[in-house]
Amino acid sequence: MTKNINRKGQTRLNPFFEPYNTPHETIPFDKITLADYEEAMLEGIRREDEQIEKTINDPEEPTFENTLIREDEVKGRKHYYDLLSRVESAFFNMLSAETNDEMDALAQKMNPILTKHANDVSLNPKLFERIKAVYNKHRELTPEENKLLEESYDGFVRSGALLNGNDKEKLRKLTEEASLLALKFSQNVLKENKAYKLHITNEEKLEGLPDSIREAAATTAKEQGIDGWIFTLDAPSYGPFLMYSTQRDLRKELYMAHNTLCIKANSENNIEVCKRLVNLRREMAQLLGYDTYADFVMKYRMASNVKNVYTLLDKLIDAYKPTAIEEYNELCSIAKEQEGNNFKLMPW
């Protein structure tokens, strides 16, 4: 654990290394720098490795207490071993909400390290043997404890703990590549989303929009040093514009920009990324004994299996399609009355 020097020459401790001292332990984003994330993630990995070493080298018989919920023995170090999960939560939420080139670069750098660490944990045979021992023989547990034990054991199994050595290595490679591709996919979407803007300079083109939406668009333009109004693909801007604007051509432009993200002929195109990711996930699922990735994922979802999903969808179609057709025809009639017989109803 190191201390940093801020711009004023003062020594500061990484905010993740000390209690937040904020209402409800909320993350103090205003105190966190980009460098803090990397340092804290690496320290979090070290702490988890330390905890695992203590667990697998414990001479005592495996129990729920010394295997599943091993806590730090040093007083005053609450949340010591959950550092990595806290940092990852903060970093990846920021990455998805307010990314920039520096955060993207750090994500690309840390993603393989984090994936390797996750694999090292889930494929650690000594750790799994202790969890398996507790799973097979344990004291009477509370419902909450039993749930934790079952999910921990099954989590290791679903991460490849029961595979042979060769298949474990194959799974490692698949998960590492899939993790990078999933990150690339989301970063491409964010980049294209941030790059687009609908710039309006003629106030007449704002017809139908509430004052609050106009003011927000004007503020966005002002922040970018541009005259007029700027609308983006972010939900608070995109949704109201499609709902209230009377400018059909502009609604179409915004709608098409939103629905063609990452399929254009540029560096953010996600088509090949999707193809490769789908195949990687299929290989991973089949390696773990499932026919498809959907079968693998659905085990802990409400529907439980793929068949139930399609059964529900078929029932929904039967239930809402007649009403949808009726409402569509009604809208077409209203539109033709107002716009003429040549008017064609479109999603925008």
Residue frames as qw, qx, qy, qz and C-alpha x, y, z in Angstrom:
[[0.000, 0.890, 0.457, 0.000, 0.00, 0.00, 0.00],
 [0.475, 0.079, 0.027, 0.876, 1.50, 3.33, -1.04],
 [0.002, 0.800, 0.339, -0.495, 0.80, 6.98, -0.48],
 [0.501, 0.560, 0.357, 0.554, 0.59, 9.43, -3.35],
 [0.226, -0.374, -0.099, 0.894, 1.59, 13.06, -3.64],
 [0.331, 0.781, 0.530, -0.022, -1.14, 15.36, -4.92],
 [0.441, 0.697, 0.153, 0.544, -0.68, 18.52, -6.98],
 [0.245, -0.912, 0.099, -0.314, -0.17, 20.60, -3.84],
 [0.351, 0.508, -0.696, 0.366, 2.66, 18.37, -2.70],
 [0.581, -0.372, 0.458, -0.562, 0.55, 16.84, 0.06],
 [0.058, 0.137, -0.989, -0.025, 0.68, 13.16, 0.92],
 [0.700, -0.005, 0.055, -0.712, -2.61, 11.38, 0.31],
 [0.374, -0.086, 0.921, -0.069, -3.77, 7.83, 0.85],
 [0.218, -0.112, -0.772, -0.586, -5.63, 6.03, -1.90],
 [0.529, -0.186, 0.150, -0.815, -9.33, 6.55, -1.00],
 [0.844, -0.044, -0.442, -0.300, -10.00, 2.84, -1.44],
 [0.588, 0.139, -0.682, 0.412, -7.49, 2.01, 1.31],
 [0.023, -0.011, -0.576, 0.817, -9.32, 3.81, 4.10],
 [0.142, 0.567, 0.769, -0.259, -12.92, 4.06, 5.36],
 [0.192, 0.556, 0.457, 0.667, -15.03, 6.24, 3.09],
 [0.139, -0.397, -0.466, 0.778, -16.62, 8.12, 6.00],
 [0.222, -0.061, -0.367, -0.901, -19.49, 9.08, 3.74],
 [0.645, 0.026, 0.325, -0.692, -23.26, 8.77, 4.24],
 [0.927, 0.160, 0.211, -0.266, -24.22, 5.11, 3.81],
 [0.618, -0.341, 0.590, 0.392, -20.61, 4.30, 2.79],
 [0.649, 0.737, 0.180, -0.049, -21.18, 5.75, -0.68],
 [0.774, 0.093, 0.160, 0.606, -18.11, 5.85, -2.91],
 [0.128, -0.839, -0.018, 0.529, -16.28, 9.23, -2.76],
 [0.718, 0.495, 0.327, 0.365, -15.83, 9.61, -6.51],
 [0.128, 0.978, -0.039, 0.161, -14.73, 13.23, -6.06],
 [0.438, -0.767, 0.465, 0.064, -11.60, 12.04, -4.24],
 [0.838, -0.020, 0.508, 0.200, -10.65, 9.21, -6.62],
 [0.188, 0.707, -0.461, -0.502, -8.09, 9.66, -9.39],
 [0.843, 0.369, -0.310, -0.240, -7.51, 7.35, -12.34],
 [0.358, 0.477, -0.759, 0.262, -4.28, 6.08, -10.79],
 [0.466, -0.285, 0.609, -0.576, -6.16, 5.07, -7.65],
 [0.900, 0.137, 0.018, -0.413, -8.14, 2.44, -9.54],
 [0.750, 0.411, -0.513, 0.075, -5.14, 0.52, -10.87],
 [0.088, 0.449, -0.719, 0.523, -3.28, 0.64, -7.57],
 [0.591, -0.171, 0.482, -0.624, -6.34, -0.51, -5.63],
 [0.915, 0.203, -0.144, -0.318, -7.18, -3.32, -8.05],
 [0.609, 0.421, -0.632, 0.229, -3.65, -4.71, -7.86],
 [0.126, -0.338, 0.692, -0.625, -3.71, -4.45, -4.08],
 [0.774, -0.039, 0.207, -0.598, -7.12, -6.11, -4.04],
 [0.860, 0.281, -0.414, -0.097, -5.74, -9.03, -6.05],
 [0.323, 0.412, -0.722, 0.452, -2.84, -9.33, -3.61],
 [0.421, -0.246, 0.538, -0.687, -5.21, -9.38, -0.64],
 [0.894, 0.076, -0.013, -0.441, -7.43, -12.04, -2.19],
 [0.722, 0.360, -0.577, 0.129, -4.37, -14.17, -2.94],
 [0.020, 0.388, -0.691, 0.609, -3.31, -13.70, 0.68],
 [0.670, -0.128, 0.337, -0.648, -6.73, -14.77, 1.93],
 [0.909, 0.213, -0.258, -0.248, -6.74, -17.84, -0.32],
 [0.492, 0.415, -0.692, 0.325, -3.28, -18.87, 0.86],
 [0.271, -0.296, 0.634, -0.661, -4.43, -18.65, 4.47],
 [0.816, 0.026, 0.132, -0.562, -7.49, -20.72, 3.64],
 [0.885, 0.281, -0.354, -0.107, -5.83, -23.54, 1.70],
 [0.465, 0.372, -0.670, 0.442, -2.97, -23.78, 4.20],
 [0.544, -0.469, 0.305, -0.625, -5.22, -23.86, 7.25],
 [0.174, 0.216, -0.955, 0.105, -4.35, -27.10, 9.10],
 [0.443, 0.118, 0.632, -0.625, -7.83, -27.28, 10.62],
 [0.306, 0.350, 0.867, 0.180, -10.56, -29.38, 9.06],
 [0.038, -0.223, -0.371, -0.900, -12.53, -27.34, 6.50],
 [0.027, 0.555, 0.721, -0.414, -15.57, -25.67, 8.04],
 [0.196, 0.836, 0.444, 0.256, -18.06, -23.09, 6.88],
 [0.278, -0.939, -0.020, 0.200, -16.33, -20.50, 9.06],
 [0.445, -0.611, 0.439, 0.485, -12.71, -21.08, 8.03],
 [0.451, 0.103, 0.702, 0.541, -13.43, -21.69, 4.35],
 [0.179, 0.683, 0.603, 0.372, -16.49, -19.74, 3.20],
 [0.128, -0.942, -0.176, -0.255, -16.42, -16.66, 5.42],
 [0.711, -0.180, -0.191, 0.653, -12.80, -16.31, 6.48],
 [0.038, -0.981, -0.135, -0.135, -12.45, -12.82, 7.93],
 [0.412, 0.603, -0.389, 0.562, -9.42, -10.67, 8.60],
 [0.678, -0.409, -0.519, 0.321, -8.04, -11.31, 12.07],
 [0.348, -0.003, -0.203, 0.915, -6.70, -7.79, 12.55],
 [0.012, -0.759, -0.558, 0.336, -9.07, -5.38, 14.25],
 [0.026, 0.753, -0.038, -0.656, -9.82, -2.16, 12.45],
 [0.019, -0.293, 0.706, 0.644, -9.48, -3.73, 9.01],
 [0.561, 0.441, 0.607, -0.350, -13.13, -4.17, 8.14],
 [0.674, 0.708, 0.113, -0.175, -13.67, -4.84, 4.43],
 [0.273, -0.668, 0.594, 0.355, -9.96, -5.61, 4.08],
 [0.412, -0.063, 0.855, 0.310, -10.48, -8.64, 1.86],
 [0.447, 0.655, 0.610, 0.003, -13.34, -7.24, -0.22],
 [0.110, -0.647, 0.190, 0.731, -11.21, -4.43, -1.65],
 [0.163, -0.071, 0.742, 0.647, -11.13, -5.85, -5.18],
 [0.080, 0.574, 0.797, 0.170, -14.89, -6.20, -5.48],
 [0.064, -0.829, -0.311, 0.460, -15.37, -2.64, -4.20],
 [0.140, -0.542, 0.381, 0.736, -12.86, -1.18, -6.65],
 [0.161, 0.136, 0.831, 0.515, -14.16, -3.17, -9.61],
 [0.075, 0.715, 0.690, -0.090, -17.70, -2.06, -8.85],
 [0.054, -0.821, -0.069, 0.564, -16.68, 1.60, -8.79],
 [0.185, -0.416, 0.569, 0.685, -14.42, 1.43, -11.83],
 [0.148, 0.199, 0.854, 0.458, -16.66, -0.51, -14.19],
 [0.090, 0.781, 0.587, -0.194, -19.71, 1.54, -13.27],
 [0.047, -0.777, 0.123, 0.615, -17.77, 4.69, -14.11],
 [0.233, -0.208, 0.739, 0.597, -16.47, 3.06, -17.28],
 [0.158, 0.457, 0.833, 0.270, -20.00, 2.36, -18.49],
 [0.010, -0.857, -0.472, 0.209, -21.39, 5.74, -17.45],
 [0.067, 0.982, -0.102, -0.142, -18.65, 8.29, -18.13],
 [0.866, -0.061, 0.246, 0.431, -15.77, 6.73, -19.99],
 [0.194, 0.920, -0.255, -0.226, -12.84, 8.49, -21.62],
 [0.712, 0.538, -0.447, 0.061, -9.70, 7.45, -23.48],
 [0.015, 0.544, -0.727, 0.419, -7.67, 7.12, -20.28],
 [0.673, -0.150, 0.548, -0.473, -10.28, 4.90, -18.59],
 [0.900, 0.362, -0.079, -0.229, -10.61, 2.80, -21.74],
 [0.488, 0.592, -0.611, 0.193, -6.85, 2.28, -21.81],
 [0.256, -0.405, 0.736, -0.478, -6.82, 1.26, -18.15],
 [0.843, 0.059, 0.309, -0.437, -9.69, -1.16, -18.73],
 [0.820, 0.475, -0.313, -0.063, -7.80, -2.75, -21.61],
 [0.237, 0.569, -0.703, 0.354, -4.73, -3.04, -19.41],
 [0.364, -0.286, 0.696, -0.549, -6.46, -4.44, -16.33],
 [0.844, 0.090, -0.043, -0.526, -9.01, -6.72, -18.00],
 [0.774, 0.262, -0.575, 0.028, -6.56, -9.58, -18.75],
 [0.142, 0.330, -0.722, 0.591, -5.08, -9.26, -15.26],
 [0.544, -0.119, 0.403, -0.726, -8.50, -9.40, -13.60],
 [0.878, 0.158, -0.234, -0.387, -9.64, -12.30, -15.79],
 [0.584, 0.321, -0.708, 0.236, -6.49, -14.27, -15.02],
 [0.115, -0.259, 0.674, -0.682, -6.99, -13.65, -11.31],
 [0.738, -0.019, 0.163, -0.655, -10.63, -14.78, -11.48],
 [0.859, 0.232, -0.431, -0.150, -9.55, -17.96, -13.26],
 [0.331, 0.372, -0.745, 0.444, -6.75, -18.53, -10.76],
 [0.399, -0.188, 0.553, -0.707, -9.32, -18.42, -7.95],
 [0.825, 0.105, 0.093, -0.547, -12.06, -20.52, -9.54],
 [0.868, 0.315, -0.382, -0.038, -9.62, -23.12, -10.90],
 [0.044, -0.587, 0.707, -0.393, -7.58, -23.42, -7.70],
 [0.691, -0.091, -0.698, -0.162, -7.85, -27.16, -6.89],
 [0.339, -0.064, -0.724, 0.597, -6.91, -26.84, -3.21],
 [0.257, 0.023, 0.247, -0.934, -9.47, -24.13, -2.59],
 [0.666, -0.033, -0.396, -0.631, -12.18, -26.09, -4.37],
 [0.571, -0.050, -0.810, 0.126, -11.36, -29.22, -2.37],
 [0.072, -0.093, -0.623, 0.773, -11.98, -27.33, 0.86],
 [0.469, 0.076, 0.003, -0.880, -15.25, -25.91, -0.42],
 [0.671, 0.018, -0.643, -0.370, -16.26, -29.35, -1.65],
 [0.373, -0.044, -0.833, 0.407, -15.44, -30.84, 1.75],
 [0.183, 0.136, 0.446, -0.865, -17.70, -28.31, 3.48],
 [0.567, 0.098, -0.323, -0.752, -20.39, -28.87, 0.85],
 [0.650, -0.011, -0.744, -0.156, -20.37, -32.62, 1.55],
 [0.608, -0.409, -0.609, 0.304, -20.11, -32.36, 5.33],
 [0.063, 0.407, -0.167, 0.896, -21.07, -29.35, 7.43],
 [0.032, 0.237, 0.712, -0.660, -22.88, -28.32, 10.56],
 [0.158, 0.716, 0.679, 0.013, -26.52, -27.35, 10.45],
 [0.243, 0.035, 0.160, 0.956, -26.65, -24.10, 8.51],
 [0.282, 0.557, 0.362, -0.692, -29.12, -21.26, 8.45],
 [0.638, 0.636, 0.433, 0.032, -31.01, -20.80, 5.17],
 [0.215, 0.951, -0.191, -0.110, -28.74, -17.86, 4.32],
 [0.341, -0.612, 0.694, 0.166, -25.58, -19.82, 5.06],
 [0.683, 0.151, 0.708, 0.094, -26.82, -22.79, 3.07],
 [0.535, 0.820, 0.198, -0.050, -27.57, -20.52, 0.12],
 [0.011, 0.884, -0.446, -0.138, -24.04, -19.10, 0.26],
 [0.518, -0.343, 0.772, 0.131, -22.53, -22.58, 0.40],
 [0.692, 0.419, 0.586, 0.041, -24.59, -23.89, -2.51],
 [0.434, 0.899, 0.035, -0.041, -23.86, -20.88, -4.70],
 [0.182, -0.789, 0.566, 0.157, -20.16, -20.96, -3.83],
 [0.603, -0.126, 0.773, 0.147, -19.84, -24.64, -4.69],
 [0.628, 0.590, 0.503, 0.062, -21.89, -24.35, -7.86],
 [0.194, 0.952, -0.144, -0.188, -20.02, -21.20, -8.84],
 [0.299, -0.586, 0.710, 0.252, -16.75, -23.11, -8.81],
 [0.612, 0.186, 0.760, 0.117, -18.28, -25.98, -10.78],
 [0.489, 0.804, 0.338, -0.025, -19.72, -23.59, -13.37],
 [0.070, 0.924, -0.337, -0.168, -16.29, -21.96, -13.62],
 [0.709, 0.502, -0.495, -0.024, -14.60, -25.25, -14.52],
 [0.375, -0.613, 0.632, -0.290, -13.44, -26.67, -11.18],
 [0.839, -0.047, 0.521, -0.151, -14.44, -30.23, -12.19],
 [0.725, 0.655, -0.188, -0.101, -12.72, -30.13, -15.59],
 [0.900, -0.112, 0.076, 0.415, -9.50, -32.01, -16.29],
 [0.436, -0.551, 0.152, 0.695, -6.22, -30.15, -16.66],
 [0.296, 0.115, 0.568, 0.759, -6.35, -29.72, -20.44],
 [0.044, -0.706, -0.615, -0.349, -9.95, -28.52, -20.42],
 [0.350, -0.802, -0.253, 0.412, -9.19, -26.07, -17.62],
 [0.355, -0.354, 0.310, 0.808, -6.48, -24.48, -19.74],
 [0.134, 0.378, 0.666, 0.629, -8.81, -24.37, -22.71],
 [0.191, -0.821, -0.539, -0.015, -11.46, -22.68, -20.58],
 [0.394, -0.624, -0.029, 0.675, -8.89, -20.15, -19.38],
 [0.256, -0.070, 0.479, 0.837, -8.09, -19.13, -22.94],
 [0.028, -0.572, -0.697, -0.432, -11.75, -18.94, -23.91],
 [0.289, -0.828, -0.432, 0.211, -12.69, -16.78, -20.93],
 [0.384, -0.485, 0.115, 0.777, -9.73, -14.47, -21.44],
 [0.147, 0.126, 0.562, 0.804, -10.62, -13.83, -25.08],
 [0.155, -0.667, -0.681, -0.261, -14.33, -13.54, -24.34],
 [0.352, -0.729, -0.325, 0.490, -13.66, -11.05, -21.56],
 [0.265, -0.321, 0.265, 0.869, -11.63, -8.81, -23.84],
 [0.019, 0.307, 0.679, 0.667, -14.23, -8.99, -26.60],
 [0.230, -0.742, -0.629, 0.030, -17.07, -8.16, -24.21],
 [0.312, -0.649, -0.102, 0.686, -15.11, -5.13, -23.04],
 [0.190, -0.091, 0.488, 0.847, -14.40, -4.09, -26.63],
 [0.045, -0.550, -0.747, -0.371, -18.09, -4.44, -27.49],
 [0.253, -0.818, -0.459, 0.236, -19.22, -2.16, -24.67],
 [0.325, -0.527, 0.118, 0.776, -16.45, 0.37, -25.32],
 [0.167, 0.160, 0.620, 0.750, -17.38, 0.57, -29.00],
 [0.127, -0.715, -0.660, -0.191, -21.01, 1.24, -28.08],
 [0.333, -0.774, -0.248, 0.478, -20.01, 3.95, -25.64],
 [0.329, -0.289, 0.329, 0.837, -17.67, 5.61, -28.14],
 [0.056, 0.356, 0.657, 0.662, -20.28, 5.73, -30.90],
 [0.234, -0.767, -0.597, 0.039, -22.93, 6.86, -28.47],
 [0.344, -0.704, -0.100, 0.613, -20.77, 9.74, -27.23],
 [0.329, -0.108, 0.455, 0.820, -19.62, 10.71, -30.73],
 [0.062, 0.540, 0.677, 0.496, -23.12, 11.37, -32.06],
 [0.000, 0.464, 0.402, -0.789, -24.94, 14.65, -31.65],
 [0.216, 0.681, 0.602, 0.357, -27.95, 16.21, -33.35],
 [0.251, -0.298, -0.118, 0.914, -27.12, 19.90, -33.62],
 [0.139, 0.761, 0.594, 0.219, -30.06, 22.24, -34.18],
 [0.277, -0.110, -0.059, 0.953, -29.59, 25.96, -34.84],
 [0.269, -0.300, -0.375, -0.835, -33.09, 26.85, -36.04],
 [0.251, -0.027, 0.669, -0.699, -35.46, 27.26, -33.09],
 [0.703, 0.136, -0.126, -0.686, -38.43, 26.35, -35.28],
 [0.623, 0.194, -0.752, -0.094, -37.03, 22.82, -35.41],
 [0.058, 0.090, -0.814, 0.571, -37.71, 22.54, -31.67],
 [0.566, -0.176, -0.137, -0.794, -41.46, 22.63, -32.16],
 [0.837, -0.232, -0.418, -0.266, -43.29, 20.34, -29.77],
 [0.629, 0.052, -0.597, 0.495, -40.44, 19.99, -27.29],
 [0.480, -0.811, -0.328, 0.072, -41.14, 21.01, -23.66],
 [0.029, 0.941, -0.240, 0.238, -39.15, 23.94, -22.27],
 [0.672, -0.601, 0.433, 0.018, -37.19, 21.68, -19.92],
 [0.864, 0.152, 0.374, 0.302, -35.94, 19.57, -22.84],
 [0.445, 0.824, 0.036, 0.349, -35.00, 22.67, -24.83],
 [0.274, -0.898, 0.303, -0.162, -33.11, 24.10, -21.86],
 [0.814, -0.349, 0.438, 0.156, -31.20, 20.86, -21.34],
 [0.773, 0.429, 0.285, 0.370, -30.22, 20.78, -25.02],
 [0.186, 0.928, -0.079, 0.313, -29.11, 24.41, -24.88],
 [0.544, -0.749, 0.377, -0.029, -26.99, 23.65, -21.81],
 [0.876, -0.025, 0.394, 0.276, -25.35, 20.72, -23.61],
 [0.580, 0.694, 0.143, 0.401, -24.51, 22.97, -26.56],
 [0.122, -0.946, 0.190, -0.232, -23.14, 25.68, -24.29],
 [0.747, -0.531, 0.388, 0.104, -20.92, 23.17, -22.47],
 [0.793, 0.150, 0.413, 0.422, -19.45, 22.22, -25.85],
 [0.193, -0.497, 0.186, 0.825, -18.97, 25.84, -26.87],
 [0.114, 0.239, 0.741, 0.617, -21.57, 25.63, -29.63],
 [0.354, 0.087, 0.092, -0.927, -24.54, 27.86, -30.38],
 [0.627, -0.039, -0.513, -0.585, -28.01, 26.33, -30.57],
 [0.786, -0.284, 0.347, -0.426, -29.22, 23.05, -29.14],
 [0.306, 0.386, -0.865, -0.099, -27.61, 19.62, -29.01],
 [0.877, -0.161, 0.164, -0.422, -29.47, 16.34, -28.61],
 [0.027, 0.486, -0.874, -0.016, -27.67, 13.09, -27.93],
 [0.660, -0.042, -0.696, -0.279, -28.41, 9.37, -27.80],
 [0.087, 0.034, -0.790, 0.605, -28.48, 9.40, -24.00],
 [0.117, -0.503, -0.856, -0.032, -31.91, 8.45, -22.67],
 [0.059, -0.666, -0.420, 0.614, -32.80, 11.85, -21.08],
 [0.105, 0.493, -0.298, -0.811, -32.22, 13.50, -24.46],
 [0.089, 0.048, -0.864, -0.493, -33.17, 10.76, -26.92],
 [0.007, 0.420, 0.899, -0.125, -36.46, 9.65, -25.37],
 [0.125, 0.682, 0.385, -0.610, -38.18, 13.03, -24.99],
 [0.111, 0.437, -0.437, -0.779, -37.11, 14.14, -28.47],
 [0.107, -0.091, -0.905, -0.400, -38.75, 11.12, -30.10],
 [0.021, -0.520, -0.809, 0.274, -41.83, 11.55, -27.94],
 [0.044, 0.767, 0.355, -0.533, -42.48, 15.27, -28.38],
 [0.120, -0.396, 0.410, 0.813, -40.74, 16.56, -31.51],
 [0.638, 0.591, 0.311, -0.384, -42.97, 17.39, -34.48],
 [0.285, 0.719, -0.522, -0.358, -40.01, 17.13, -36.88],
 [0.973, 0.057, 0.182, -0.132, -40.36, 13.69, -38.42],
 [0.716, 0.588, -0.303, 0.225, -37.12, 13.89, -40.38],
 [0.004, 0.657, -0.591, 0.467, -35.14, 14.72, -37.24],
 [0.783, -0.286, 0.416, -0.363, -36.87, 11.99, -35.25],
 [0.953, 0.301, -0.043, 0.005, -35.86, 9.57, -37.98],
 [0.442, 0.680, -0.470, 0.349, -32.26, 10.76, -37.90],
 [0.322, -0.557, 0.599, -0.477, -32.03, 10.32, -34.14],
 [0.904, -0.070, 0.288, -0.308, -33.82, 6.97, -34.21],
 [0.884, 0.428, -0.169, 0.089, -31.61, 5.56, -36.96],
 [0.205, 0.693, -0.564, 0.398, -28.45, 6.80, -35.24],
 [0.554, -0.422, 0.561, -0.448, -29.49, 4.97, -32.08],
 [0.907, 0.068, 0.350, -0.224, -30.47, 1.77, -33.85],
 [0.823, 0.521, -0.156, 0.164, -27.43, 1.52, -36.10],
 [0.321, -0.827, 0.458, -0.062, -24.78, 1.87, -33.41],
 [0.408, -0.498, 0.756, 0.116, -21.63, -0.12, -34.17],
 [0.754, 0.293, 0.581, 0.090, -22.71, -1.58, -37.52],
 [0.397, 0.898, -0.092, -0.168, -21.11, 1.07, -39.71],
 [0.858, 0.329, -0.107, 0.380, -17.87, 0.66, -41.65],
 [0.010, 0.839, -0.350, 0.418, -15.58, 2.07, -38.97],
 [0.306, 0.340, -0.796, 0.396, -13.36, 0.98, -36.10],
 [0.390, -0.126, 0.589, -0.697, -16.35, 0.70, -33.74],
 [0.723, 0.065, -0.446, -0.524, -18.13, -1.93, -35.84],
 [0.477, -0.344, 0.706, -0.394, -19.24, -4.75, -33.53],
 [0.872, 0.205, -0.164, -0.414, -20.50, -7.30, -36.04],
 [0.692, 0.330, -0.625, 0.148, -17.37, -9.47, -36.08],
 [0.084, -0.355, 0.682, -0.634, -16.98, -8.97, -32.34],
 [0.730, -0.067, 0.273, -0.622, -20.48, -10.40, -31.83],
 [0.870, 0.262, -0.366, -0.200, -19.85, -13.36, -34.11],
 [0.476, 0.363, -0.712, 0.366, -16.67, -14.32, -32.30],
 [0.271, -0.286, 0.583, -0.711, -18.18, -13.74, -28.86],
 [0.843, -0.001, 0.027, -0.537, -21.17, -15.95, -29.65],
 [0.841, 0.262, -0.473, 0.008, -18.90, -18.78, -30.75],
 [0.220, 0.397, -0.696, 0.556, -16.61, -18.40, -27.74],
 [0.506, -0.216, 0.448, -0.704, -19.55, -18.57, -25.36],
 [0.911, 0.102, -0.180, -0.356, -20.90, -21.63, -27.15],
 [0.656, 0.334, -0.628, 0.252, -17.53, -23.36, -26.74],
 [0.070, -0.354, 0.634, -0.684, -17.38, -22.41, -23.07],
 [0.723, -0.119, 0.218, -0.644, -20.88, -23.72, -22.41],
 [0.915, 0.181, -0.313, -0.178, -20.26, -27.01, -24.19],
 [0.423, 0.405, -0.691, 0.423, -16.99, -27.47, -22.35],
 [0.230, -0.219, 0.619, -0.718, -18.98, -27.16, -19.11],
 [0.125, 0.177, 0.972, -0.088, -21.59, -29.68, -20.23],
 [0.381, 0.584, 0.402, -0.593, -24.33, -27.47, -21.68],
 [0.603, 0.486, 0.556, 0.302, -25.70, -27.56, -25.22],
 [0.276, 0.729, 0.187, 0.598, -25.73, -23.79, -25.62],
 [0.227, 0.161, -0.380, 0.882, -24.66, -20.70, -23.73],
 [0.485, -0.380, -0.128, -0.778, -28.34, -19.91, -23.18],
 [0.827, -0.304, -0.466, -0.077, -28.75, -23.22, -21.34],
 [0.582, 0.010, -0.460, 0.671, -25.75, -22.33, -19.19],
 [0.013, -0.249, 0.162, -0.955, -27.02, -18.86, -18.33],
 [0.552, -0.385, -0.315, -0.669, -30.65, -19.79, -17.69],
 [0.577, -0.173, -0.761, 0.241, -29.92, -22.09, -14.77],
 [0.275, -0.368, -0.530, 0.713, -30.14, -19.24, -12.27],
 [0.177, -0.084, -0.192, -0.962, -32.64, -17.08, -14.11],
 [0.539, 0.067, 0.427, -0.723, -36.34, -16.95, -13.30],
 [0.784, 0.295, -0.242, -0.489, -37.32, -19.01, -16.34],
 [0.751, -0.365, 0.548, -0.039, -34.80, -21.75, -15.38],
 [0.572, -0.037, 0.706, 0.416, -34.36, -23.12, -18.90],
 [0.019, 0.170, -0.483, -0.859, -34.58, -22.21, -22.58],
 [0.108, -0.387, -0.862, -0.308, -37.83, -24.11, -23.14],
 [0.144, -0.689, -0.587, 0.401, -39.62, -22.02, -20.52],
 [0.087, -0.454, 0.126, 0.878, -38.40, -18.83, -22.19],
 [0.115, -0.012, -0.676, -0.728, -39.88, -19.76, -25.55],
 [0.162, -0.514, -0.842, -0.004, -43.09, -20.98, -23.92],
 [0.116, -0.661, -0.365, 0.645, -43.51, -17.61, -22.22],
 [0.009, -0.341, 0.351, 0.872, -42.72, -15.69, -25.42],
 [0.109, -0.226, -0.832, -0.495, -45.23, -17.75, -27.40],
 [0.157, -0.637, -0.722, 0.222, -47.91, -17.10, -24.79],
 [0.101, -0.587, -0.106, 0.796, -47.14, -13.37, -24.81],
 [0.028, 0.113, -0.584, -0.804, -47.38, -13.23, -28.60],
 [0.152, -0.429, -0.853, -0.254, -50.74, -14.99, -28.54],
 [0.195, -0.673, -0.569, 0.430, -51.96, -12.59, -25.85],
 [0.080, -0.688, -0.058, 0.719, -50.80, -9.23, -27.16],
 [0.254, -0.023, 0.633, 0.732, -50.59, -9.62, -30.95],
 [0.071, 0.650, 0.704, 0.277, -54.34, -9.17, -31.66],
 [0.190, -0.888, -0.271, 0.318, -54.40, -6.00, -29.56],
 [0.365, -0.477, 0.335, 0.726, -51.17, -4.76, -31.14],
 [0.241, 0.257, 0.696, 0.626, -52.62, -5.19, -34.64],
 [0.049, -0.808, -0.583, -0.062, -55.81, -3.41, -33.61],
 [0.277, -0.829, -0.061, 0.482, -53.88, -0.47, -32.15],
 [0.383, -0.217, 0.507, 0.741, -51.57, -0.32, -35.17],
 [0.166, 0.501, 0.692, 0.492, -54.53, -0.08, -37.55],
 [0.159, -0.885, -0.415, 0.141, -56.10, 2.60, -35.38],
 [0.359, -0.650, 0.170, 0.647, -52.89, 4.64, -35.41],
 [0.336, 0.077, 0.631, 0.695, -52.64, 4.28, -39.19],
 [0.057, 0.731, 0.630, 0.255, -56.17, 5.61, -39.58],
 [0.256, -0.885, -0.181, 0.344, -55.46, 8.61, -37.34],
 [0.422, -0.426, 0.377, 0.706, -52.18, 9.32, -39.14],
 [0.281, 0.306, 0.670, 0.614, -53.80, 9.23, -42.58],
 [0.045, -0.861, -0.505, -0.030, -56.57, 11.57, -41.42],
 [0.296, -0.870, 0.017, 0.395, -53.98, 14.07, -40.25],
 [0.313, -0.553, 0.527, 0.564, -51.19, 13.54, -42.81],
 [0.563, 0.488, -0.362, -0.561, -52.92, 12.15, -45.89],
 [0.973, 0.071, 0.090, -0.200, -53.35, 8.71, -47.44],
 [0.716, 0.535, -0.389, 0.224, -49.70, 8.48, -48.51],
 [0.261, -0.709, 0.529, -0.386, -48.47, 8.66, -44.92],
 [0.817, 0.044, -0.574, 0.044, -46.68, 5.52, -43.73],
 [0.644, -0.728, 0.140, -0.188, -46.40, 4.74, -40.05],
 [0.660, 0.423, -0.512, 0.351, -42.79, 4.18, -38.95],
 [0.684, -0.358, -0.501, 0.390, -41.04, 3.46, -35.62],
 [0.326, -0.098, -0.193, 0.920, -39.98, 7.09, -35.30]]
